[in-house]
Amino acid sequence: MDINVIRIKKGVNSTLSTLSVDGKFFCYILEDVDRGLRSDMPIEEIKAKKVHGKTAIPEGRYQVIYVMSPRFKRMLPRFVDVPGFVGILAHPGNTHLDTDGCQLPGENYQASGADWIVTESRKAFNRLDALIQERIQAGEKIWCKISNAY
């Protein structure tokens, strides 16, 4: 399964994206602010630009697996081998304060001051989570490509 996250709007502390699955729009994604990181950058450069818990993951392509989250105490989708980042998940949340570097699905979005928020996050997450579980159980590998289109 191919997931494409395309960043479309940048706030002061947040980044809004569209998420498509196999070429079809699925939901929106909220992340921390994009600081211009790319997966092909030297790790020293990534670490120099990254602000812990307040930075969107680098543009790139990542495998998504299913793991137990100690924080959320449930199985969640996790991005593998994100340079300079550890434990990046997809989970419900509405504002950049909920992200801690993770991806937050939402059915809709709106402006909130100089930032973006997603709405109906739990609904969007549950749909995405069910699809990822279904595809993994069917033996598929899940890949997510993140790119900018501001």
N, C-alpha and C positions, 0 to 999 in steps of 0.2 A: 504494500500500500504506500502510495506517495502522498505526503502532506506537504503543501506549500503555504508558508506563512510569508505574506508580502506586507512589509511595513509601509503604511500610507500616510500617517500623521504623527507628528512629533510634538509633544508638549514639553514643558519645563522639566518635569520629573517622570514623564510617561511616554510610551510609544504605542500607537494603535495600528493593528494589522488586520488583514483579512486572512482567513484560513480556508483553504480548499483541499478537498480530498479527491484524488484521482481526477483533477481538473474541474471539479464542481464546487462552487461556493458552499461552505458549511457553517461558518460562524465568524465572529471577530475574536481577536486576541489582544490582551493588554499586557504590556511588559514595562519594566523600568525604562528610563531614558536610554536611547541609543547613543553611544559615545563613539560611533564609527569603527567599531571592532570588526575584524574579519578573521575567520578561522585560519587563513594562510599567513597571518602576521606572526612575527617572532613572539614567543611567549613573554619575553621581557617587555615588549611594547604593549601587549595586552594587559599585563599586570600593572604597568605604569599608568594606563588610562582608566583602568577599572576602579570603580568605587564599590567596595563590598556591599552587597545587598541593595544597590541602587543603580545597577547597570544591566542593560539588555545583553543577552548572550551574543557572541559574534555571528555575523552573517556566515552561513555555511550549511553543510548537509550533515545531519546527525541521525544515527539509528535511535529509535525509541523502543525501550523495553518496559516490562512491567515489574515493579519492585515494591516491597513493603516499605512504607514511609514511617520512620520512628516518630516523626512529629505528628502526622495525621492518623497514625495507627490503622492504616489501610493500604491496599495495593493501589499504586498510582503509576501513570506513564512517566518514564524518566528518560532524559536525553543523555546519550552515551558519548564520552570523550569530548566534552566541550572544553576547548583550551582555556585554561585559567579559571575554570568554574567547576564546582562540585555539587552534586545533588540537585540538578535542575529538573523540576517536575512540571507537569500540567496539573492544575487543581483549581477549584472555584475561588473566586475573589472578585472584587469590583474596582478597587483603586490601586494606584501604584504602591500604596502603603501595605497592600496584601501580597505583593509579588515576591519580594526578597530574591529577585533574579529569575523567578519562575514565570510560566506562561499561564494566563488567566483567560479561559474562554468566556464569551458572552454572546447572547442572542442579538443585542443591539448595543449602541454606544451613544455617548453624549459628551459635550464639553462640560468641564467642571473648573471654572476659572481658567488658568493657563494650562490645564491638563485635560486628559481624557479619562473616562471611566467606561466600563462595560456593565451592562444590565442583564438580568436573568442569567447570571453566571452558572448557578447550579444546574439549571435546565440545559444550557449549552454543554457544560462539562459532562453531565450524565449521558447525553447523546454521543459525544466524542469518546468518552470512556467505554461505553458499550460497543461502539464500532471497533475501537482498538482491541478490546478483549476478544471480540468475535474473530477478528482477522488474525490475531496471534494464536488463538486456539485452532484456527484453520491451518496453521503452519506458515503464515506469511511473515515476512520481515517488514517492519514499519520504518520508513525513512521520512525525515522532515527537513525540507530545505527552507532556510530563512534568508530573505533578500530584501533589499530596500528599493522602494519605488516612490520616493517623496517627490 
